Amino acid sequence: MKPFLNITFAVELLVLTCLATVAVKAEPNNNENVNKFCAYVVGVPYASDNLNDEEWVRFQYCRDTLNQ
């Protein structure tokens, strides 16, 4: 029974590694979560277009830093 468990574990690890790789590659495209987080950090409502110059600069800095 042990060889079966080892093969099953190896296949599961391979599948999880592939899924994790796809998730990591897809993460930079997930700008909505980054924008929501940065809006929270800056202290403005998400998707607000009523930001003053200082808030906009802070929002852009947050977004650029997280996307690096």
N, C-alpha and C positions, 0 to 999 in steps of 0.2 A: 504493500500500500504506500510506502514512502516514496518510490519513484513517481507515482501518480501525483502525489502532493507537490513534489518538487517541480514537475512539469506544469502543473496548474499554477503554482506560484510564479514561475518564470513567465508564463503567458500573461497572467494578470499584471505583473510588473511591466511587461512590454507594452500592454494596452494602456496602462495608466501613464507611462512615460510619454507615449504618443499623444494622449489627450492633454497632458500637462504642457507639452511643447506647443500644441495648437493653441491652447489657452493663453500661453505667454506671448505668442506671436500675435494673437488677436487683441491683446490688452491695450496697445497704444491707440487702437481705433475706437476705444471705449471712452470717447471724450465727454459723454454726458455725465458719467460718474465723476470725472475730474472736474468738470465745470460745477457740479453740485457741491463737491467738497470745497473748491476754492471760493465759491459764493458764501458758504458757511464760514470759512476762515476769515474772509474779508468783512463779513457781517452784513451782506446784502441779500435780498430775496433771489432765489434761483431764477434765471431767465429775465432778470430785471434789466431794463435799458435805461434806468434812471440812476446812473453812477456818476459821482463827481470824478474829477481828474485823478485824485489820489487813490480812490477806490479802484478805478480802472487800471492804474499802474500796478497796484498790489495784486489785483485779479490776474493780470497778464503774467506777472512774475511768478505767482503760484502755479499757474497753468504751465508755463514754460519749464519751471523746475520739475514738476511732476512728469512731464512728457520726455524728459532727458533720459 
